[in-house]
Amino acid sequence: MRTYGGSKKATKASYSGISSGLALAGFLSGFAASGYEQNLKNYHLGECIGKSSEEVLAKIADEIAPIGSTSDEAIARSAVMDTLDKIYEKLLNEGKDIEALGTLDESNLKEMVMEFISAYIFKKWMYELGLKVEKNELSEKDVVKKENEMRVLIKSEVEVALRDKNIQTFNVTEGEGKKIIEEIFELAYSTLGK
């Protein structure tokens, strides 16, 4: 696989954002371990008990990925919001309310972590793509084509990489987890050229 100097720098800058995914996984697994109300209390979100799903999910996002000052923090927050939206959509489709977060199992948790990682890498890649467009290194036509291809590629790579992993012990910020994230991001970044 070809990698470029810029990919290493962009990957290194992504760790603060990826740690939001680790926090999200910990938070979501807390629902299974402690139940809905106790997990909210454990995260100092007890005031959310009895509130609407939208309010609860917004507070969870604020807790896990507060609005930051860097592009990477903004990307991480956006990926967390997308993941929480997917969780909410899944609950609605199953006819459940927000308290059903207390029934998340290992499979649901893994699905949500993969959703976050895919969203984060894709959004980070889109940010880097935007920089290339600003420098007139890519045309808008190239962008549309690459965007569609990369969304599918990243999701597929994340699913394959995490298929056999125990999501409750999988750490995306160090060791094998860190390496997996780096490789997927560098693969995506390599499509942008030098």
Backbone as a printed PyTorch tensor [residue, N CA C, xyz], in Angstrom:
tensor([[[  0.8500,  -1.1910,   0.0000],
         [  0.0000,   0.0000,   0.0000],
         [  0.8840,   1.2390,   0.0000]],

        [[  0.6040,   2.1910,  -0.8420],
         [  1.3490,   3.4440,  -0.8720],
         [  0.8100,   4.3650,   0.1920]],

        [[  1.7150,   4.9930,   0.9110],
         [  1.2960,   6.0050,   1.8680],
         [  2.1030,   7.2540,   1.6060]],

        [[  1.6170,   8.3550,   2.0520],
         [  2.2540,   9.6330,   1.8160],
         [  2.5210,  10.3030,   3.1470]],

        [[  3.4920,  11.2200,   3.1690],
         [  3.8290,  11.9380,   4.3920],
         [  2.6150,  12.5650,   5.0320]],

        [[  1.7320,  13.0970,   4.2120],
         [  0.5450,  13.7630,   4.7290],
         [ -0.3800,  12.8250,   5.4650]],

        [[ -0.4050,  11.5510,   5.0710],
         [ -1.3030,  10.6060,   5.7320],
         [ -0.8610,  10.3480,   7.1610]],

        [[  0.4370,  10.2620,   7.3860],
         [  0.9490,  10.0430,   8.7440],
         [  0.5620,  11.2080,   9.6490]],

        [[  0.7260,  12.4030,   9.1330],
         [  0.3890,  13.6030,   9.9090],
         [ -1.1150,  13.6580,  10.1940]],

        [[ -1.9190,  13.3920,   9.1780],
         [ -3.3780,  13.4220,   9.3450],
         [ -3.8410,  12.3150,  10.2820]],

        [[ -3.2130,  11.1280,  10.1780],
         [ -3.5730,  10.0160,  11.0550],
         [ -3.2290,  10.3460,  12.4970]],

        [[ -2.0390,  10.8860,  12.7100],
         [ -1.6190,  11.2420,  14.0710],
         [ -2.5780,  12.2760,  14.6720]],

        [[ -3.0010,  13.2260,  13.8790],
         [ -3.9190,  14.2680,  14.3620],
         [ -5.2880,  13.7020,  14.7000]],

        [[ -5.5890,  12.5210,  14.1990],
         [ -6.9270,  11.9580,  14.3890],
         [ -7.1280,  11.2730,  15.7350]],

        [[ -6.0740,  11.0730,  16.5220],
         [ -6.2240,  10.2830,  17.7420],
         [ -7.1310,  10.9060,  18.7860]],

        [[ -7.1320,  12.2120,  18.8840],
         [ -8.0350,  12.8260,  19.8630],
         [ -9.4810,  12.5710,  19.4490]],

        [[ -9.7330,  12.5660,  18.1540],
         [-11.0830,  12.2870,  17.6700],
         [-11.4690,  10.8370,  17.8490]],

        [[-10.5480,   9.9300,  17.5520],
         [-10.8300,   8.5090,  17.6970],
         [-11.1100,   8.1710,  19.1590]],

        [[-10.4740,   8.8780,  20.0830],
         [-10.7250,   8.5960,  21.5010],
         [-12.1860,   8.8600,  21.8630]],

        [[-12.8610,   9.7170,  21.1000],
         [-14.2960,   9.9240,  21.3210],
         [-15.0690,   8.6420,  21.0340]],

        [[-14.5840,   7.8700,  20.0790],
         [-15.2130,   6.5840,  19.7770],
         [-15.0550,   5.6080,  20.9260]],

        [[-13.8870,   5.6350,  21.5510],
         [-13.6540,   4.7870,  22.7090],
         [-14.5890,   5.1980,  23.8510]],

        [[-14.7410,   6.5000,  24.0410],
         [-15.6450,   7.0040,  25.0860],
         [-17.0860,   6.6040,  24.7820]],

        [[-17.4800,   6.6740,  23.5100],
         [-18.8340,   6.2880,  23.1170],
         [-19.0680,   4.8020,  23.3880]],

        [[-18.0790,   3.9640,  23.0480],
         [-18.2080,   2.5260,  23.2880],
         [-18.3510,   2.2480,  24.7810]],

        [[-17.5460,   2.9270,  25.5860],
         [-17.6300,   2.7570,  27.0280],
         [-18.9750,   3.1890,  27.5690]],

        [[-19.4560,   4.2990,  27.0670],
         [-20.7500,   4.8140,  27.5060],
         [-21.8620,   3.8450,  27.1420]],

        [[-21.8720,   3.3830,  25.8940],
         [-22.9280,   2.4720,  25.4420],
         [-22.8730,   1.1340,  26.1750]],

        [[-21.6560,   0.6170,  26.4160],
         [-21.5610,  -0.6630,  27.1280],
         [-22.0060,  -0.4960,  28.5800]],

        [[-21.9010,   0.7220,  29.1120],
         [-22.3780,   1.0020,  30.4650],
         [-23.8740,   0.7910,  30.6070]],

        [[-24.6280,   0.9890,  29.5350],
         [-26.0690,   0.7550,  29.5810],
         [-26.3580,  -0.7250,  29.8310]],

        [[-25.5940,  -1.5850,  29.1390],
         [-25.8040,  -3.0240,  29.3200],
         [-25.3800,  -3.4610,  30.7180]],

        [[-24.3030,  -2.8630,  31.2320],
         [-23.7870,  -3.2600,  32.5460],
         [-24.6110,  -2.6960,  33.7050]],

        [[-25.0600,  -1.4520,  33.5790],
         [-25.6910,  -0.7630,  34.7140],
         [-27.1700,  -0.4810,  34.5360]],

        [[-27.6680,  -0.6080,  33.3160],
         [-29.0490,  -0.2300,  33.0470],
         [-29.1250,   1.2330,  32.6290]],

        [[-30.2510,   1.6040,  32.0860],
         [-30.4240,   2.9380,  31.5060],
         [-30.2250,   4.0590,  32.5270]],

        [[-31.0180,   4.0580,  33.5720],
         [-30.9830,   5.1700,  34.5330],
         [-29.6640,   5.2530,  35.2780]],

        [[-29.1400,   4.1140,  35.7280],
         [-27.8850,   4.1410,  36.4900],
         [-26.7200,   4.6030,  35.6130]],

        [[-26.7060,   4.1810,  34.3550],
         [-25.6110,   4.6090,  33.4770],
         [-25.6470,   6.1220,  33.2610]],

        [[-26.8380,   6.6810,  33.0890],
         [-26.9350,   8.1360,  32.9670],
         [-26.4040,   8.8070,  34.2320]],

        [[-26.7550,   8.2710,  35.3890],
         [-26.2660,   8.8320,  36.6540],
         [-24.7440,   8.6970,  36.7630]],

        [[-24.2120,   7.5560,  36.3160],
         [-22.7600,   7.3320,  36.3590],
         [-22.0070,   8.3900,  35.5470]],

        [[-22.6500,   8.8970,  34.4940],
         [-22.0300,   9.9130,  33.6370],
         [-22.5340,  11.3230,  33.9740]],

        [[-23.0900,  11.4710,  35.1570],
         [-23.5840,  12.7810,  35.6190],
         [-24.6620,  13.3540,  34.7000]],

        [[-25.4930,  12.4470,  34.1730],
         [-26.5790,  12.8470,  33.2810],
         [-27.9330,  12.4390,  33.8490]],

        [[-27.9940,  12.3260,  35.1760],
         [-29.2320,  11.9250,  35.8310],
         [-30.4030,  12.8290,  35.5130]],

        [[-30.1250,  14.1040,  35.2180],
         [-31.2100,  15.0390,  34.8890],
         [-31.9030,  14.6810,  33.5720]],

        [[-31.2970,  13.7700,  32.8030],
         [-31.8890,  13.3580,  31.5280],
         [-32.9920,  12.3090,  31.6920]],

        [[-33.0470,  11.6920,  32.8520],
         [-34.0480,  10.6320,  33.0750],
         [-35.4470,  11.2360,  32.9140]],

        [[-36.2230,  10.5980,  32.0620],
         [-37.5790,  11.0660,  31.8020],
         [-37.6740,  12.0970,  30.6890]],

        [[-36.5330,  12.5080,  30.1360],
         [-36.5280,  13.4990,  29.0500],
         [-36.7210,  12.8030,  27.7020]],

        [[-36.9730,  13.6120,  26.6720],
         [-37.1800,  13.0630,  25.3290],
         [-35.8880,  12.4410,  24.7990]],

        [[-36.0430,  11.5420,  23.8460],
         [-34.8920,  10.8830,  23.2290],
         [-33.9170,  11.8950,  22.6530]],

        [[-34.4500,  12.9180,  21.9810],
         [-33.5920,  13.9350,  21.3620],
         [-32.7520,  14.6550,  22.4110]],

        [[-33.3800,  15.0090,  23.5340],
         [-32.6460,  15.7090,  24.5970],
         [-31.5590,  14.8140,  25.1910]],

        [[-31.9020,  13.5550,  25.4230],
         [-30.9410,  12.6260,  26.0130],
         [-29.7510,  12.4280,  25.0830]],

        [[-30.0200,  12.2000,  23.8090],
         [-28.9300,  11.9640,  22.8580],
         [-28.0460,  13.2060,  22.6970]],

        [[-28.6410,  14.3820,  22.7320],
         [-27.8420,  15.6160,  22.6460],
         [-26.9310,  15.7520,  23.8620]],

        [[-27.4450,  15.4280,  25.0360],
         [-26.6420,  15.4980,  26.2650],
         [-25.5220,  14.4570,  26.2480]],

        [[-25.8270,  13.2720,  25.7220],
         [-24.8000,  12.2350,  25.6090],
         [-23.6770,  12.7350,  24.6930]],

        [[-24.0370,  13.3240,  23.5690],
         [-23.0300,  13.8530,  22.6410],
         [-22.1800,  14.9270,  23.3130]],

        [[-22.8240,  15.8030,  24.0870],
         [-22.0750,  16.8540,  24.7930],
         [-21.0880,  16.2570,  25.7820]],

        [[-21.4960,  15.1630,  26.4240],
         [-20.6420,  14.5110,  27.4160],
         [-19.4570,  13.8110,  26.7540]],

        [[-19.7160,  13.1050,  25.6620],
         [-18.6930,  12.2930,  25.0110],
         [-17.7880,  13.1090,  24.0920]],

        [[-18.3840,  13.9950,  23.3240],
         [-17.6210,  14.7740,  22.3380],
         [-18.0920,  16.2210,  22.3810]],

        [[-17.6660,  16.9560,  23.4070],
         [-18.1010,  18.3510,  23.5010],
         [-17.6220,  19.1610,  22.3030]],

        [[-18.2910,  20.2630,  22.0490],
         [-17.8790,  21.1410,  20.9500],
         [-16.4630,  21.6070,  21.2460]],

        [[-15.5680,  21.3730,  20.3180],
         [-14.1640,  21.7230,  20.5280],
         [-13.7190,  22.8450,  19.6190]],

        [[-12.4370,  23.1070,  19.6560],
         [-11.8960,  24.2190,  18.8810],
         [-11.0880,  23.7660,  17.6660]],

        [[-10.8430,  22.4640,  17.5340],
         [-10.0490,  21.9870,  16.3990],
         [-10.9460,  21.2920,  15.3790]],

        [[-10.4290,  21.1710,  14.1790],
         [-11.1930,  20.4710,  13.1430],
         [-11.3980,  19.0110,  13.5330]],

        [[-10.4040,  18.4060,  14.1630],
         [-10.5290,  17.0100,  14.5510],
         [-11.6060,  16.8100,  15.6100]],

        [[-11.7250,  17.7440,  16.5450],
         [-12.7770,  17.6590,  17.5540],
         [-14.1530,  17.8280,  16.9150]],

        [[-14.2410,  18.7010,  15.9350],
         [-15.5070,  18.8950,  15.2250],
         [-15.8880,  17.6460,  14.4310]],

        [[-14.8980,  17.0190,  13.8100],
         [-15.1400,  15.7930,  13.0460],
         [-15.6070,  14.6820,  13.9920]],

        [[-14.9420,  14.5620,  15.1410],
         [-15.3140,  13.5360,  16.1150],
         [-16.7380,  13.7600,  16.6160]],

        [[-17.0740,  14.9920,  16.9230],
         [-18.4300,  15.2910,  17.4040],
         [-19.4630,  14.9380,  16.3290]],

        [[-19.1730,  15.2900,  15.0940],
         [-20.0900,  14.9820,  14.0030],
         [-20.2800,  13.4670,  13.8610]],

        [[-19.1870,  12.7040,  13.9960],
         [-19.2790,  11.2430,  13.8990],
         [-20.0760,  10.6750,  15.0680]],

        [[-19.8880,  11.2310,  16.2720],
         [-20.6640,  10.7880,  17.4390],
         [-22.1450,  11.0810,  17.2120]],

        [[-22.4400,  12.2800,  16.7130],
         [-23.8400,  12.6520,  16.4520],
         [-24.4670,  11.7160,  15.4150]],

        [[-23.7270,  11.4070,  14.3510],
         [-24.2330,  10.4890,  13.3310],
         [-24.5310,   9.1150,  13.9360]],

        [[-23.6180,   8.6530,  14.7850],
         [-23.7990,   7.3360,  15.4060],
         [-25.0040,   7.3360,  16.3290]],

        [[-25.1460,   8.3740,  17.1250],
         [-26.3080,   8.4670,  18.0150],
         [-27.6080,   8.5650,  17.2180]],

        [[-27.5630,   9.2580,  16.0790],
         [-28.7430,   9.3120,  15.2050],
         [-29.1140,   7.9190,  14.7070]],

        [[-28.0980,   7.1210,  14.3610],
         [-28.3420,   5.7530,  13.8860],
         [-28.9620,   4.9080,  15.0020]],

        [[-28.4550,   5.0980,  16.2240],
         [-29.0110,   4.3650,  17.3680],
         [-30.4850,   4.7310,  17.5360]],

        [[-30.7680,   6.0180,  17.4910],
         [-32.1390,   6.5060,  17.6660],
         [-33.0510,   5.9630,  16.5650]],

        [[-32.5540,   6.0010,  15.3320],
         [-33.3190,   5.4960,  14.1920],
         [-33.6180,   4.0070,  14.3690]],

        [[-32.6150,   3.2580,  14.8350],
         [-32.7880,   1.8190,  15.0680],
         [-33.8520,   1.5760,  16.1460]],

        [[-33.7940,   2.3350,  17.2210],
         [-34.7890,   2.1890,  18.2920],
         [-36.1930,   2.4920,  17.7730]],

        [[-36.3230,   3.5830,  17.0010],
         [-37.6370,   3.9440,  16.4470],
         [-38.1810,   2.8520,  15.5450]],

        [[-37.3050,   2.3190,  14.6890],
         [-37.7290,   1.2640,  13.7630],
         [-38.1830,   0.0100,  14.4920]],

        [[-37.6400,  -0.2050,  15.6790],
         [-38.0200,  -1.3730,  16.4770],
         [-39.1710,  -1.0570,  17.4290]],

        [[-39.7040,   0.1750,  17.3370],
         [-40.8160,   0.5690,  18.1860],
         [-40.4320,   0.7770,  19.6410]],

        [[-39.1660,   1.1200,  19.8910],
         [-38.6730,   1.2850,  21.2600],
         [-38.3970,   2.7540,  21.5460]],

        [[-38.2740,   3.0740,  22.8360],
         [-37.9060,   4.4360,  23.2170],
         [-36.4570,   4.4490,  23.7090]],

        [[-36.0110,   5.6000,  24.1530],
         [-34.6070,   5.8050,  24.5220],
         [-34.1630,   4.8820,  25.6560]],

        [[-35.0800,   4.4850,  26.5240],
         [-34.7080,   3.6270,  27.6440],
         [-34.2590,   2.2430,  27.1860]],

        [[-34.5520,   1.9030,  25.9430],
         [-34.1080,   0.6200,  25.3900],
         [-32.5920,   0.5730,  25.2240]],

        [[-31.9060,   1.7030,  25.4090],
         [-30.4440,   1.6820,  25.3920],
         [-29.9220,   0.7190,  26.4560]],

        [[-30.7000,   0.5290,  27.5090],
         [-30.3160,  -0.3950,  28.5670],
         [-30.3080,  -1.8470,  28.1380]],

        [[-30.8260,  -2.1270,  26.9450],
         [-30.8800,  -3.5010,  26.4580],
         [-29.8830,  -3.7670,  25.3250]],

        [[-28.9740,  -2.8240,  25.0780],
         [-27.9840,  -3.0370,  24.0290],
         [-27.1440,  -4.2630,  24.3540]],

        [[-26.9720,  -5.1340,  23.3730],
         [-26.1260,  -6.3020,  23.5830],
         [-24.8040,  -6.1220,  22.8320]],

        [[-23.9590,  -7.1340,  22.9100],
         [-22.6340,  -7.0850,  22.2840],
         [-22.7220,  -6.7900,  20.7860]],

        [[-23.6820,  -7.3990,  20.1210],
         [-23.8540,  -7.2090,  18.6840],
         [-24.2320,  -5.7570,  18.3560]],

        [[-25.1830,  -5.1940,  19.1290],
         [-25.5770,  -3.8020,  18.9180],
         [-24.4160,  -2.8630,  19.1950]],

        [[-23.6810,  -3.1410,  20.2630],
         [-22.5500,  -2.3110,  20.6340],
         [-21.4940,  -2.3170,  19.5360]],

        [[-21.2020,  -3.4960,  19.0130],
         [-20.2030,  -3.6010,  17.9380],
         [-20.6700,  -2.8260,  16.7120]],

        [[-21.9370,  -2.9580,  16.3850],
         [-22.5020,  -2.2340,  15.2410],
         [-22.3360,  -0.7210,  15.3960]],

        [[-22.5790,  -0.2190,  16.6130],
         [-22.4640,   1.2150,  16.8720],
         [-21.0150,   1.6910,  16.8400]],

        [[-20.0970,   0.8730,  17.3640],
         [-18.6760,   1.2420,  17.3310],
         [-18.1820,   1.2520,  15.8900]],

        [[-18.5850,   0.2590,  15.1000],
         [-18.1900,   0.2320,  13.6880],
         [-18.7800,   1.4330,  12.9480]],

        [[-19.9970,   1.7960,  13.3090],
         [-20.6370,   2.9710,  12.7040],
         [-19.8210,   4.2260,  13.0090]],

        [[-19.4210,   4.3670,  14.2770],
         [-18.6300,   5.5350,  14.6460],
         [-17.2950,   5.5620,  13.8960]],

        [[-16.5710,   4.4570,  13.9210],
         [-15.2460,   4.4300,  13.2820],
         [-15.3730,   4.7300,  11.7940]],

        [[-16.3590,   4.1240,  11.1400],
         [-16.5680,   4.3810,   9.7060],
         [-16.8940,   5.8520,   9.4600]],

        [[-17.8010,   6.3970,  10.2680],
         [-18.1930,   7.8060,  10.1090],
         [-17.0110,   8.7260,  10.3710]],

        [[-16.2460,   8.4190,  11.4050],
         [-15.1090,   9.2740,  11.7470],
         [-14.0640,   9.2740,  10.6320]],

        [[-13.6660,   8.0830,  10.1890],
         [-12.6420,   8.0010,   9.1330],
         [-13.1520,   8.6790,   7.8670]],

        [[-14.4110,   8.4440,   7.5130],
         [-14.9570,   9.0570,   6.3060],
         [-14.9730,  10.5820,   6.4240]],

        [[-15.4140,  11.0990,   7.5570],
         [-15.4730,  12.5570,   7.7440],
         [-14.0730,  13.1660,   7.7630]],

        [[-13.1260,  12.4620,   8.3630],
         [-11.7420,  12.9370,   8.3810],
         [-11.2010,  12.9430,   6.9510]],

        [[-11.5130,  11.8960,   6.2040],
         [-11.0880,  11.8110,   4.8090],
         [-11.7180,  12.9500,   3.9890]],

        [[-13.0140,  13.2180,   4.2380],
         [-13.6920,  14.3120,   3.5320],
         [-13.0350,  15.6610,   3.8400]],

        [[-12.6170,  15.8390,   5.0760],
         [-11.9300,  17.0760,   5.4590],
         [-10.6230,  17.2040,   4.6600]],

        [[ -9.8590,  16.1270,   4.6000],
         [ -8.6020,  16.1390,   3.8400],
         [ -8.8770,  16.3500,   2.3510]],

        [[ -9.9480,  15.7510,   1.8520],
         [-10.3550,  15.9260,   0.4580],
         [-10.6660,  17.3940,   0.1860]],

        [[-11.3620,  18.0330,   1.1250],
         [-11.6840,  19.4520,   0.9880],
         [-10.4380,  20.3160,   0.8720]],

        [[ -9.4000,  19.9450,   1.6210],
         [ -8.1360,  20.6910,   1.5420],
         [ -7.5180,  20.5580,   0.1520]],

        [[ -7.6280,  19.3640,  -0.4230],
         [ -7.1050,  19.1460,  -1.7840],
         [ -7.8800,  19.9800,  -2.8110]],

        [[ -9.1820,  20.0750,  -2.6310],
         [-10.0130,  20.8600,  -3.5450],
         [ -9.6410,  22.3400,  -3.4350]],

        [[ -9.4630,  22.8140,  -2.1980],
         [ -9.0760,  24.2170,  -1.9920],
         [ -7.7650,  24.5550,  -2.6930]],

        [[ -6.8770,  23.5730,  -2.7680],
         [ -5.5770,  23.7860,  -3.4240],
         [ -5.6560,  23.5160,  -4.9290]],

        [[ -6.8760,  23.2760,  -5.4190],
         [ -7.1110,  22.9710,  -6.8390],
         [ -6.3710,  21.7240,  -7.3080]],

        [[ -6.1830,  20.7750,  -6.3800],
         [ -5.5240,  19.5160,  -6.7370],
         [ -6.5270,  18.4770,  -7.2220]],

        [[ -7.8110,  18.7190,  -6.9590],
         [ -8.8750,  17.8190,  -7.4040],
         [-10.0550,  18.6450,  -7.8960]],

        [[-10.7640,  18.1220,  -8.8920],
         [-11.9450,  18.8180,  -9.4050],
         [-13.1810,  18.3470,  -8.6400]],

        [[-14.2830,  19.0770,  -8.7780],
         [-15.5280,  18.6800,  -8.1190],
         [-16.0260,  17.3410,  -8.6480]],

        [[-15.7850,  17.0800,  -9.9270],
         [-16.1920,  15.8010, -10.5220],
         [-15.4320,  14.6590,  -9.8460]],

        [[-14.1310,  14.8670,  -9.6210],
         [-13.3300,  13.8580,  -8.9140],
         [-13.8770,  13.6300,  -7.5110]],

        [[-14.2850,  14.7110,  -6.8670],
         [-14.7630,  14.6460,  -5.4830],
         [-16.0010,  13.7670,  -5.3820]],

        [[-16.9710,  13.9830,  -6.2530],
         [-18.2140,  13.2160,  -6.2020],
         [-17.9290,  11.7340,  -6.3960]],

        [[-17.0870,  11.4150,  -7.3600],
         [-16.7540,  10.0200,  -7.6410],
         [-16.0330,   9.3990,  -6.4450]],

        [[-15.0400,  10.0980,  -5.9380],
         [-14.2620,   9.5710,  -4.8160],
         [-15.1150,   9.4370,  -3.5650]],

        [[-15.9830,  10.3950,  -3.3150],
         [-16.8150,  10.3820,  -2.1040],
         [-17.6580,   9.1180,  -2.0350]],

        [[-18.3390,   8.7920,  -3.1220],
         [-19.1920,   7.6070,  -3.1510],
         [-18.3850,   6.3230,  -2.9790]],

        [[-17.2360,   6.2490,  -3.6490],
         [-16.3840,   5.0710,  -3.5500],
         [-15.8580,   4.8910,  -2.1280]],

        [[-15.4200,   5.9950,  -1.5170],
         [-14.7870,   5.9100,  -0.2050],
         [-15.7740,   5.5630,   0.9000]],

        [[-16.9790,   6.0470,   0.8210],
         [-17.9780,   5.7280,   1.8570],
         [-18.1390,   4.2080,   1.9530]],

        [[-18.2490,   3.5480,   0.7950],
         [-18.4210,   2.0970,   0.7470],
         [-17.1350,   1.3820,   1.1690]],

        [[-16.0010,   1.8360,   0.6570],
         [-14.7180,   1.1990,   0.9640],
         [-14.4200,   1.2470,   2.4680]],

        [[-14.5790,   2.4090,   3.0620],
         [-14.2620,   2.5640,   4.4930],
         [-15.1690,   1.6830,   5.3410]],

        [[-16.4490,   1.7180,   5.0670],
         [-17.3970,   0.8910,   5.8370],
         [-17.0330,  -0.5910,   5.7240]],

        [[-16.7050,  -1.0230,   4.5250],
         [-16.3310,  -2.4110,   4.2790],
         [-15.0430,  -2.7800,   5.0180]],

        [[-14.0470,  -1.9150,   4.9470],
         [-12.7610,  -2.1710,   5.6250],
         [-12.9470,  -2.2530,   7.1390]],

        [[-13.7560,  -1.3780,   7.6990],
         [-14.0030,  -1.3890,   9.1480],
         [-14.7270,  -2.6750,   9.5350]],

        [[-15.7370,  -3.0600,   8.7750],
         [-16.4850,  -4.2820,   9.0910],
         [-15.5880,  -5.5090,   9.0600]],

        [[-14.7360,  -5.6090,   8.0510],
         [-13.8270,  -6.7540,   7.9420],
         [-12.8190,  -6.7410,   9.0910]],

        [[-12.2510,  -5.5820,   9.3910],
         [-11.2240,  -5.4800,  10.4250],
         [-11.7560,  -5.8020,  11.8200]],

        [[-13.0220,  -5.4770,  12.0820],
         [-13.5660,  -5.6560,  13.4330],
         [-14.4690,  -6.8840,  13.5790]],

        [[-14.6720,  -7.5950,  12.4970],
         [-15.6230,  -8.7240,  12.4970],
         [-15.4150,  -9.6750,  13.6740]],

        [[-14.1690, -10.0790,  13.9300],
         [-13.8980, -11.0820,  14.9630],
         [-13.3770, -10.4830,  16.2670]],

        [[-13.4790,  -9.1900,  16.4340],
         [-12.9550,  -8.5290,  17.6340],
         [-14.0180,  -8.4750,  18.7330]],

        [[-13.5560,  -8.6030,  19.9670],
         [-14.4340,  -8.4150,  21.1260],
         [-14.4960,  -6.9170,  21.3720]],

        [[-15.6040,  -6.3150,  21.0850],
         [-15.7140,  -4.8630,  21.1020],
         [-15.5960,  -4.2920,  22.5110]],

        [[-15.8690,  -5.0980,  23.5310],
         [-15.7750,  -4.5880,  24.9010],
         [-14.3300,  -4.4660,  25.3620]],

        [[-13.4230,  -5.1960,  24.7130],
         [-12.0110,  -5.0920,  25.0900],
         [-11.1720,  -4.4520,  23.9880]],

        [[-11.7930,  -4.1310,  22.8720],
         [-11.0830,  -3.5490,  21.7270],
         [-10.7930,  -2.0720,  21.9910]],

        [[ -9.5260,  -1.6970,  21.9280],
         [ -9.1110,  -0.3220,  22.1930],
         [ -8.6410,   0.3150,  20.8950]],

        [[ -9.3400,   1.3490,  20.4520],
         [ -8.9930,   1.9850,  19.1730],
         [ -7.8420,   2.9850,  19.2920]],

        [[ -7.3820,   3.2410,  20.5210],
         [ -6.3420,   4.2650,  20.6790],
         [ -4.9460,   3.6940,  20.9030]],

        [[ -4.8260,   2.3690,  21.0260],
         [ -3.4920,   1.7880,  21.1840],
         [ -3.4590,   0.3560,  20.6800]],

        [[ -2.2600,  -0.1880,  20.5600],
         [ -2.0760,  -1.5790,  20.1490],
         [ -2.6850,  -1.9070,  18.8030]],

        [[ -3.2830,  -3.1070,  18.7400],
         [ -3.8580,  -3.6010,  17.4890],
         [ -4.9680,  -2.6850,  16.9730]],

        [[ -5.7890,  -2.1710,  17.8760],
         [ -6.8730,  -1.2870,  17.4700],
         [ -6.3600,  -0.0360,  16.7860]],

        [[ -5.3370,   0.5590,  17.3630],
         [ -4.7250,   1.7600,  16.7870],
         [ -4.1700,   1.4450,  15.3980]],

        [[ -3.5150,   0.2920,  15.2870],
         [ -2.9260,  -0.1020,  13.9980],
         [ -4.0130,  -0.2790,  12.9290]],

        [[ -5.1190,  -0.9000,  13.3100],
         [ -6.2240,  -1.1150,  12.3640],
         [ -6.7540,   0.2310,  11.8600]],

        [[ -6.9830,   1.1700,  12.7800],
         [ -7.4960,   2.4860,  12.4020],
         [ -6.5110,   3.1930,  11.4880]],

        [[ -5.2250,   3.1410,  11.8300],
         [ -4.1880,   3.7760,  11.0060],
         [ -4.1990,   3.2180,   9.5900]],

        [[ -4.2690,   1.8960,   9.4860],
         [ -4.2160,   1.2640,   8.1600],
         [ -5.4240,   1.6500,   7.3050]],

        [[ -6.5950,   1.6810,   7.9060],
         [ -7.7900,   2.0450,   7.1370],
         [ -7.7180,   3.5090,   6.7300]],

        [[ -7.2980,   4.3750,   7.6570],
         [ -7.2060,   5.7860,   7.3120],
         [ -6.1460,   6.0160,   6.2430]],

        [[ -5.0010,   5.3550,   6.3580],
         [ -3.9460,   5.5410,   5.3600],
         [ -4.3700,   5.0110,   3.9960]],

        [[ -5.1340,   3.9170,   3.9880],
         [ -5.6780,   3.4140,   2.7170],
         [ -6.5830,   4.4740,   2.0920]],

        [[ -7.4660,   5.0330,   2.9030],
         [ -8.3730,   6.0760,   2.4000],
         [ -7.5840,   7.3030,   1.9390]],

        [[ -6.6220,   7.7260,   2.7440],
         [ -5.8470,   8.9180,   2.4390],
         [ -5.0390,   8.7440,   1.1560]],

        [[ -4.5460,   7.5100,   0.9190],
         [ -3.7220,   7.2630,  -0.2590],
         [ -4.4800,   7.5200,  -1.5600]],

        [[ -5.8180,   7.5030,  -1.5100],
         [ -6.6080,   7.7520,  -2.7120],
         [ -6.5950,   9.2390,  -3.0910]],

        [[ -6.1070,  10.0780,  -2.1790],
         [ -6.0980,  11.5210,  -2.4470],
         [ -4.8750,  11.9590,  -3.2520]],

        [[ -3.9200,  11.0400,  -3.4340],
         [ -2.7050,  11.4290,  -4.1450],
         [ -1.7330,  12.0880,  -3.1970]],

        [[ -0.6550,  12.6270,  -3.7790],
         [  0.4010,  13.2330,  -2.9530],
         [ -0.0310,  14.5400,  -2.3750]]])
